[in-house]
Structure formats: structure tokens, C-alpha cells
């Protein structure tokens, strides 16, 4: 009898604990899902294109300034935070302003910004917060970084608008990522050097070139909806030639970067490796347009990773 009474008394407590536990699990699951949706929103895995080159600039700047490629934990943290928040801001602006286009494109209609997984209010909040964080981080880096923070955000945000009236938007996208090496050298030296401009120009033409290849997927859609892109204006064949020219310029400017910074064998190997990878990228796309994703992500991801690895060996 006593056992039955105790059991009746404890049952509500057990049920309440189970309910609380289930609520916590549900909240955790919701947070994980939201983070996953935002990661997909900004395509976080594509950070491999910009992160290596901001650190390449920081490594080389530190090496030329002090004889050591290590620039310290503080700048490593601030540099990473600046790169991530800047990219999040750019992607937030792009996804928010492109909703009317993305909802019509079969390739993009399932993005979180379109299918409702991330609301307009959430996107705006995300974009504004990342812009403010970028400015705050720049303030703690140095004076020049802080002064350049707003112009950098302006360039990052204008790409989405630019492609609605000019086919040169590919170069604006390239310029956006090309700002990474300049930001890196500013963080370490508080100045902009000639070699960092060469490195940035190389990044600009590299990104513009592979964006041309990636845009081949949307030729029909861009023409139908009167969007401005080089593929929709000049066709696939001429776009391939222009992309090749951009990538030749990319290798050329990276070679100038190595010469101007007076770097040696490993850095030269990085440029040669890049030339090989870009040639392979064009071979893949020229052979089969269905493999554009492989050319876009895999090949360019390896390029950035190996480039920074060889630069680290250079200053070791």
C-alpha cells in the first residue's frame, strides 16, 4: 500500500522531468537546425576560397617585416573573425536581395532564403549583425583597417545590385574576394604594399574566371529573365575563352607577387601548381558541363589549400 502511494506521488515528478528533458532536446534540435540552415544560406564551405589568401598575405607580410611568418594569436583570431563576418555580410545581402530571382531558378529555389527556412527578418538581422561585428573587429585590428571597413562592406554589398545591370558583375565578385589579401597585409603592416596588390589582382581574376565557368549553368535562365552575365551575353564558347584569359592573368599577377615580395622556390611552386590546377579546371568543364560543380569547388578548394601550404614552407 505504501509502495503504491509513493509510486503515485513520484509519477508526476518523473513525467515533469521527462517533459523538461524533451523540451530541452527540442530546443537543442531547433538551434542545430537553424545553424545548419544559416550555414547553407551563406554556403560556409565556400570559405575555402577567401580564407587562404587573407592568411597568405598575413604570413608574407609578417615574414618580410620580422623574418618570421607567424603574426600572433591575436591577429589570427581577428583575421579569421573579420574574414568570416565580411563573407557572412556579403552572402546575407546577396540572399536577401536575390529572393525574387532565386525563387524562379530551379538551381536555387530550395535555398533557405527562398523556401522559408530562414525568414526575411532573420536574414536582415544576420546581415546587420555581421556588418557591425566586422567594423568592430576592424577597429581592434588597427586604424587603417577601421577606416577601410565601410568601403570594404560597400564593395561586398554592391555585387548583388551590379549583376542586375552589368555583365561585369563577375569582376566585382572577384574584387570582393580580392580584398582579402589587402585586408591581410593591412592587419599586419597597417599599410598596403605593391606585392599585396599583385596578390589581390591574382585572386580577383581567379574568382572572376571560375565564376564565369559556374555561371554557364544559368545561361538559359539569365537570358529568359534578362539578367546580366558574360555567358548570357556572349555564349558558352566565348565565355570559356574569357575565363581562360582571366586565369592566365591570375597566374601572371601571382608570379608578379612572388617576384615583388622576393620569395623563392616554394612560392614559385605555388604559382606553377595554380597554373596546373586552373588548366585542369578548364579541361573538366570543357569536356563535360555537368562537372562544373566539381571544377568549381574541388579544384579551386585544393588550389587555395596547396597555395597557402607552399607559402608556409617558403617562410619556414
FIGUKE-282374 format. One line per 5 residues: number of its first residue (from 1); their letters; for each residue x negated, y, z of C-alpha. Coordinates in steps of 0.5 Angstrom, whole numbers. Layout:
BEGIN
NUM> a> X:Y:Z | ...
***
This chain:
BEGIN
1> xxxxx> 0:0:0 | -6:5:2 | -9:3:-5 | -3:5:-9 | -2:11:-5
6> xxxxx> -10:13:-6 | -9:11:-14 | -3:15:-15 | -7:21:-12 | -13:20:-16
11> xxxxx> -10:19:-22 | -8:27:-24 | -15:29:-22 | -18:24:-27 | -13:26:-32
16> xxxxx> -15:33:-31 | -23:31:-31 | -22:28:-38 | -18:33:-41 | -23:38:-39
21> xxxxx> -28:34:-42 | -24:33:-48 | -23:41:-49 | -31:42:-48 | -32:37:-53
26> xxxxx> -27:40:-58 | -31:47:-57 | -37:44:-58 | -35:41:-64 | -32:47:-67
31> xxxxx> -38:51:-65 | -42:46:-69 | -37:46:-75 | -38:54:-75 | -45:54:-75
36> xxxxx> -45:49:-81 | -40:53:-85 | -45:59:-84 | -51:55:-86 | -47:53:-92
41> xxxxx> -45:60:-93 | -52:63:-93 | -55:57:-96 | -60:57:-91 | -64:51:-94
46> xxxxx> -66:56:-100 | -70:60:-95 | -76:56:-97 | -76:61:-103 | -78:67:-99
51> xxxxx> -81:65:-92 | -87:62:-95 | -89:69:-99 | -88:73:-93 | -93:69:-89
56> xxxxx> -98:68:-94 | -98:76:-94 | -99:76:-87 | -104:71:-87 | -108:74:-92
61> xxxxx> -108:81:-89 | -110:78:-82 | -116:75:-86 | -118:81:-89 | -117:85:-83
66> xxxxx> -120:81:-78 | -123:75:-81 | -118:70:-78 | -112:68:-82 | -108:68:-75
71> xxxxx> -104:74:-74 | -101:72:-67 | -95:69:-64 | -91:76:-63 | -92:77:-71
76> xxxxx> -90:70:-72 | -83:71:-68 | -82:78:-71 | -83:76:-78 | -79:70:-78
81> xxxxx> -73:73:-75 | -74:79:-80 | -74:74:-86 | -68:70:-83 | -64:76:-82
86> xxxxx> -65:80:-88 | -63:74:-92 | -57:73:-88 | -55:80:-89 | -56:79:-97
91> xxxxx> -52:73:-97 | -47:76:-93 | -46:82:-97 | -46:77:-104 | -41:72:-101
96> xxxxx> -36:78:-98 | -36:82:-105 | -36:76:-110 | -30:72:-107 | -26:75:-113
101> xxxxx> -31:71:-117 | -33:65:-113 | -25:63:-113 | -25:62:-120 | -31:59:-121
106> xxxxx> -31:51:-121 | -38:51:-118 | -37:56:-113 | -29:55:-111 | -31:51:-105
111> xxxxx> -36:56:-101 | -34:57:-94 | -33:64:-96 | -27:62:-101 | -24:56:-98
116> xxxxx> -22:60:-92 | -27:56:-87 | -30:63:-86 | -26:69:-85 | -27:76:-88
121> xxxxx> -27:79:-81 | -33:73:-79 | -37:75:-86 | -37:82:-84 | -39:81:-77
126> xxxxx> -44:77:-79 | -47:81:-84 | -47:87:-80 | -50:84:-74 | -56:81:-78
131> xxxxx> -57:88:-81 | -57:91:-74 | -62:85:-72 | -66:87:-78 | -67:94:-76
136> xxxxx> -68:93:-69 | -74:87:-71 | -77:92:-76 | -77:97:-70 | -81:93:-66
141> xxxxx> -86:91:-71 | -89:98:-73 | -87:105:-75 | -87:104:-83 | -83:97:-82
146> xxxxx> -78:101:-79 | -78:107:-84 | -77:102:-89 | -72:97:-86 | -66:101:-89
151> xxxxx> -69:102:-96 | -70:94:-96 | -63:93:-94 | -60:97:-99 | -64:93:-105
156> xxxxx> -62:87:-102 | -55:89:-102 | -55:92:-109 | -56:86:-113 | -48:83:-112
161> xxxxx> -46:90:-115 | -51:90:-120 | -49:84:-124 | -42:87:-125 | -45:92:-130
166> xxxxx> -52:90:-132 | -56:83:-134 | -62:86:-131 | -59:83:-124 | -64:77:-125
171> xxxxx> -70:82:-124 | -66:86:-118 | -65:79:-115 | -73:78:-116 | -74:84:-113
176> xxxxx> -70:83:-107 | -75:76:-105 | -81:80:-108 | -80:85:-102 | -82:79:-97
181> xxxxx> -90:80:-98 | -89:87:-98 | -86:86:-91 | -91:81:-89 | -97:86:-90
186> xxxxx> -94:92:-87 | -92:88:-81 | -100:86:-80 | -103:92:-83 | -98:98:-83
191> xxxxx> -100:99:-90 | -98:97:-97 | -104:94:-101 | -105:93:-108 | -106:86:-107
196> xxxxx> -99:85:-104 | -96:89:-110 | -99:84:-114 | -97:78:-110 | -90:81:-110
201> xxxxx> -89:82:-117 | -91:75:-118 | -85:73:-113 | -81:78:-117 | -82:74:-124
206> xxxxx> -82:67:-121 | -75:68:-118 | -72:72:-124 | -75:66:-128 | -71:61:-124
211> xxxxx> -65:65:-123 | -65:65:-131 | -65:58:-131 | -60:57:-125 | -55:62:-129
216> xxxxx> -55:57:-135 | -50:53:-131 | -45:59:-132 | -46:62:-139 | -38:60:-141
221> xxxxx> -36:63:-134 | -39:69:-135 | -37:70:-142 | -30:69:-140 | -30:74:-134
226> xxxxx> -34:79:-137 | -40:78:-132 | -47:81:-134 | -52:76:-134 | -58:75:-139
231> xxxxx> -55:68:-141 | -48:70:-143 | -51:76:-147 | -57:72:-151 | -55:65:-150
236> xxxxx> -59:59:-147 | -64:59:-152 | -67:66:-152 | -66:65:-144 | -71:60:-144
241> xxxxx> -76:64:-148 | -75:70:-143 | -75:65:-137 | -82:63:-140 | -84:70:-141
246> xxxxx> -82:71:-133 | -86:65:-131 | -92:67:-135 | -92:74:-132 | -91:71:-125
251> xxxxx> -98:67:-126 | -101:73:-128 | -99:77:-122 | -101:72:-118 | -108:71:-121
256> xxxxx> -109:79:-120 | -107:78:-113 | -113:73:-112 | -118:77:-115 | -116:83:-112
261> xxxxx> -116:80:-105 | -123:77:-107 | -120:70:-105 | -123:63:-107 | -122:56:-110
266> xxxxx> -116:54:-105 | -113:61:-107 | -114:60:-115 | -112:52:-114 | -105:55:-111
271> xxxxx> -104:59:-117 | -106:54:-122 | -101:49:-118 | -96:54:-119 | -97:54:-127
276> xxxxx> -96:47:-127 | -90:47:-123 | -87:52:-127 | -89:48:-133 | -85:42:-130
281> xxxxx> -79:46:-128 | -78:48:-136 | -80:41:-138 | -74:39:-134 | -69:44:-136
286> xxxxx> -71:44:-143 | -70:36:-143 | -63:36:-139 | -59:42:-137 | -56:37:-132
291> xxxxx> -62:37:-128 | -62:45:-127 | -61:44:-119 | -67:39:-119 | -71:44:-122
296> xxxxx> -68:50:-118 | -69:47:-111 | -74:41:-111 | -79:44:-116 | -79:51:-113
301> xxxxx> -79:49:-106 | -85:45:-107 | -89:51:-110 | -88:55:-104 | -90:50:-99
306> xxxxx> -96:48:-103 | -98:55:-104 | -98:57:-97 | -102:51:-95 | -107:52:-100
311> xxxxx> -108:59:-98 | -108:57:-90 | -114:52:-93 | -117:58:-96 | -118:62:-90
316> x> -119:56:-85
***
